[in-house]
Amino acid sequence: MRSSVAPIFSTTRNINRVPVEVWKEHICLKFLNLTELSILRRCHTFFEKYWQNVMAQNVIRVPRGCPTVQKAMDLAVIFSGRKEYTETDPLKIQLEEGVHDIVGDQHGRMNVTCSHITFVGKGKNHTTINGGFNVTNQQNVTFEELAITNQLEHGLRLTGSETNVDVLKCTVKECGRIGMFVEGGATVTATDSEFMENRSGGVFCVGANTKARLTDCKMHHNGKSGLWAYNHAVVDLHGTKTDIHSNKDDGIRAFSRAKVNIHLPSQHNTSHDNDDEDRYQQVGGSIANINADGTFTHVVVEEDDDY
């Protein structure tokens, strides 16, 4: 008995006899990336319906849906123009295992050009970004389960008072300068992440209203200091797995009225075995453990005006 379901195409030719699932699984997914689909959707109702189904999933896959991270970012801008994403319902750029190259700007970084977006890999030991990211005044941007390495400059550069970024289970390593550079009033939360083997520092935070909350993060084997806080920036360290060691300069360095608050007992071996000082504060900088009763235990070091 013939099915009463209307054909997916407007004609009644043999092409209409191809089951919908065959179109989806063996034609669309195999031969059409999202950019091509965004064009084809204008010429036929089937492709429009399929496009709407793809948008509803809130996922752009690289390289399955888009060949590169940069093209996925371009497509994300189109998606964001047609659908409102939120902190609880973000758009995801899902990166498969392997190395994904970013050409980027002269510093090897790609601009993240929309808010409420998550870049997620298959694990920091399985998905690598060869290049860096620049986030300027974008909200709720997340990097998750990735390794990031930018041999030209910073791996992550986060700037602007509207910037809010989460870094989850990532490794930022072997960058030409600093692993994560935070400035201009940006806010970053990093959890269970490593900043290692960067030519300069692991994490650098600078400027009034610049805030970083680092939980169970490791900063080690960097060419200079593991963690720098400068010019009124505030950094809060949490988590017993926090470990800052084996850096070529200081472990923690706070200067020009910056604060590093360590929310751990003073006996916790937070910073150790660095080539210079494990904790170094100067020009009004402050490094202190926050005790259970809310009081502070400051490290006692000699101030130095030469910076």
N, C-alpha and C positions, 0 to 999 in steps of 0.2 A: 504494500500500500504506500502511495506517495505521501511524503510529509507535507503538512499544511503550512510549514514555516516559510516565510517569504525569503527569496534569495537575497544574499548580502550585497549583490551588485544589481544595478538598475536594469541590465539586460537579462535575457533568458538564455544565454549561450552556454556552452559547455563549461566555461569557467565558473559558472555558478554552482556547478556540481561538486566543486572542490570543498570538502568540509572546512568549517571555520577553524578547527584546531590545526588542520594542516597548514592553513594560511599563517596562523600565529606561530606555530612551533618550527615549521620547516621553510617558511618563506620570509616572514617579517623578522623573526629573531635571527635568522642566519644571514640574511642578505641586506637588511635595512638597519642602518644605525639611526639614532634619534634625530639627527639633523635631516637626513633624507626623509624620515617619516613626517617631520614637521612640515616639509614641502608637499609630500604626497597627500597629506590629510586634506588639503584644499581642493583636491581634484576628485575625491570620491568619499562617499559617506562611510564606507567600511573603514578606510584609513583614519578618518576623523574619529570614529568610535574607538578604534584601537589606540589612537593617540590619547584620547581622554582616559582610557583605561591605564595607559602608561603613566600619565600625569598623576592619577589617583594613588599610585604606589609610592610617590614621593622619593623615588630612587633614580639616579643616573649612574649606570654601571660603566666602568672603564676597565678594559677597552671594549666590552661587549656592546654597550650602547653608544659610547663615544670613543674614538680612538685614542685621545689624549686628555690629560687633566685640564689643559687650557681650553680645549673645545667643550669639555664638560662645564667649565666655568662660564663660557659664553652661553651655553644652553640654559644654565641655571638662571642667568639673568632673564632670559625669555620666559622660563617657568615662573619666576618670581613676579614678572609683570602681569601674569594671567591668574595667579593664585596667591593668596595670602598665607605665607608660612609663619609659624610662631615658634617660640622657645620650646613648647611641648610637642609641636608638630613640624619639625624642620625638614628641609630638603636635604637628602643625603647623596653625596657623591661617593660611591662604593668602588674602591680600587681592589682589583684582584691581586693575587700573588705575583711577585716579580718586581722589576725596576721600572719606574715611570719617570721619564725625563721631562723637566720643565726648562724651556728655553728662557722665558722670563725677560726682565729688563736688563740693564747693564750690570746689575748686581746679582743676576741669576734668580730673581724672585718674581713670582706671579702675584698680581693684585687680586685679592678676594673682593669682589665687587658687589656683593649683596649680603644681607643679614640672614640669620636663622638658617645656617647651612653647616652641615657636618661632613668632614672628609674622613672616611673610615676605611681602614685597611684590613688585612687578614692576620694582623699581628706584626709587632715591630721586628720580628725575626723573619718575616715572610714578605712584607710589602715595604718597598723603599721608594721614597721620593728623591730623585736626583735634582735638587734645586731647592728654592726656598719660597716662603709665602710672606706677603706684605698685607697686613690688615690695618686699614685706616678708617676709623669712625664707622665700623660695622658691629652689629650686636649679635650675641649668641652664635659665635663662630666656634666650632669644635674640631679639634684634630684628635683622632682616636686610632690606636692600634697601628701606628706608622713608625717607620724610621725616616728621618729627614736629614739630608746632608747637602749643604750648599758650599761648594769649594770656593766660590767667589767672595761671599760675605756672610751675613747673618743667616741662620736657618729660618728663624721666625722673627719678624720685625712687627711689633704691635704698637700702634700710636694713635693718639686722639682720645679726647675725653669721653666719647661715645662708644669706644671700643671695649668689648667684653668677650673674652676668649677662654675656652676650656681646653686643656691639653691632658689627655687621658691615655695612659699606658703607651707613651711614645718614647722614642730615643732620638735626640737631636745631637748629631755627632759629626766630627771631622769637617766642621764648617770653617771657611776662610777667615772669619772673625769670631763673632760671638754666637753661641747656640741660640739663645732667646734674648732679644733686645726689646725692652718695654719702656715706653716714654710717653710724654705728653698727656698724662692723666689717664692712660689706659689701665684696665683692670684685667688681670689674668689669674686663673686658677689652674694649677698643674697638680696632677695626682699620679703617683706610681710611675713617674717618668725619669729618664736619665738625660743629663746634659754632659757629654763626655768627649774628650779628645778634640776639642775645638781649638783653633789656633790661638785665640785670645781667651775670653772668659766663657764660663758655662752659662750663667744668667746675669744680665745687667739691667737694673731698674733705675730710671732717672726721672726726676721732675716732681713737683708738687702734685698731689692727688694721684700719682701713679701708685698702684697697689698690686701686690703679688701675694697669693696664698699658695704655698708649696707644701704638699702633703706626701710623705713617703717618697720624696724625690732624692735622686743621687746626682751629685756634681763632682766629677773626678777626672783626673788626667788632662786637665785643660792647660793651655799654654801660659795663662796668667791665673787670675783668681777664679775660684769656683763660683762664688756669688758676690756680686757688687751691688751696693745700694748707694745712690748718690743724689744730692740736691733735693732733700725733703721726701724722697720716695719712701714707702713703707712696705716691708716684706715680712710676712708671718710664716714661720716654719712650724709644721705639725707632723705628727706621725713618728713612731719609734723606728721606722725603717729609713728615716732621713739620714743621709750619709754624705759628708763633704770631705774628700780626701785626695791626696796625691796630686794636687794642683801645683804648678810651677811657681806660683806666687802665693798669695794668702788664700786661706780657705774661705772665710767670710770677711768682706771688707765693707765698712760703712763710713761714709764721709759726707761733709757738707750738710749736716742736719738730717741725714737719712736715718731710718730706724730699721733694725732687724730684730724682730721679736720671736724668740724661740719658745714655743709652747710645749716644752719638755723639761723634765727635771734637770737641774744643773749638773748632775752626775752623768747624764746621757752623753755619749761620745759623739756629739753632733759633727764636729769638725776636727780632723786629726791627720797627722802625717803629711801635712802640706810642706812644701819646700821653704816657705817663709813663715809667717804667723798663721796660726789656725783661726784666730779672731783678731781683726785689726780695725780700730776705729780712729778717726781723725777729724779735725775741724768740726766738732760738734756732732759727729756721727755717734750712733748708739747701737750696741749689741747687748741684748739682755734676755735672760731666761725668765719666763712668766711662771711664777710659783702657784701652787694650788690655791693659796689664799689671796691671789691677785697681786701680790707684791712682785717686785722686780729684783733679779740678781744680775748686776752688771759685771761684765768682764773688766778687769782693771788693766789698762794699757796706758802707755805714755802717749800723749797727744803729739802729733807731728803736723806742722803747717805746710810742709812741702808736698804738694800734690800736683 
